[in-house]
Amino acid sequence: MKNNRHRIPRKNKLFHDFVSTTTATMAATDLPTVWERLGLTASEKDLWLSLGAAWKAIYTKCSSKVTCTATTIKERNTIKKNFIVFATPVLVRMSGSSALTEDDRAVFNLRKRDVVPTARFKIEGSPMGTLVPVGVATMRLRVRTATDSNRCSIHPLADGVEIRFALVDSSVALGSPEEPTTALQAPHYVISKRAIFLIPLEASASAKRLYVFMRWVNLSNPAHNGPWGTAVQSIVL
């Protein structure tokens, strides 16, 4: 059973499949039982089976237009939440068991960690950035790759975006020596793993011109960082 974000799927149909499969496995009586082999207590096994049975019953009700009501939907959501809260730490513990088999991993969605790092090559190209004033001395930066024209994004080979920024009095003429032209001339430094974030500015930044240089960064191998791009600029409110 595969799920990219959660060991326990969140969509109702996938959640139902997960609960049905794991509950049947927990109920199997072949010795040694799965729950004993993976280090669960009898009370944990019983609660897993109890919540599984409750989910099966309410899921069946909610699958029929005749019996699906606001009340049963609320009950379904409560049972689902209770199961996730209970089972999540149990699955974490199970994932570290030396008795775990490949069949167990498939049933309980316990993927092996990738112990061999995926090769990441040197990043080509610089981020595309847009500065958006959102309040007094508050500036939001939106970044994207050159290939993403309509949405913010982080480069697939990068861990995040590094910015260096400088503030210049708005009365300074464009092209003057006080205007930064390279990232090394910008004294302030931030790394973000998000494609949309606020730049940390002091209140004194208000009414000044903000210059921001950006590059993609590989935090585990800085030699593969991307090149600095040219600055984007905006007046801070």
HELIX and SHEET records of a PDB file:
HELIX    1   1 ASN A   12  ALA A   27  1                                  16    
HELIX    2   2 VAL A   34  ARG A   37  1                                   4    
HELIX    3   3 ALA A   42  CYS A   62  1                                  21    
HELIX    4   4 ALA A   70  SER A   95  1                                  26    
HELIX    5   5 GLU A  102  PHE A  108  1                                   7    
HELIX    6   6 ALA A  183  GLN A  185  5                                   3    
HELIX    7   7 ALA A  203  ALA A  205  5                                   3    
HELIX    8   8 PRO A  222  HIS A  224  5                                   3    
SHEET    1   A 3 MET A 128  GLY A 135  0                                        
SHEET    2   A 3 THR A 138  ARG A 144 -1                                        
SHEET    3   A 3 ILE A 196  ILE A 199 -1                                        
SHEET    1   B 4 HIS A 188  SER A 192  0                                        
SHEET    2   B 4 GLY A 160  ASP A 169 -1                                        
SHEET    3   B 4 LYS A 208  VAL A 217 -1                                        
SHEET    4   B 4 VAL A 232  ILE A 235 -1                                        
END                                                                             
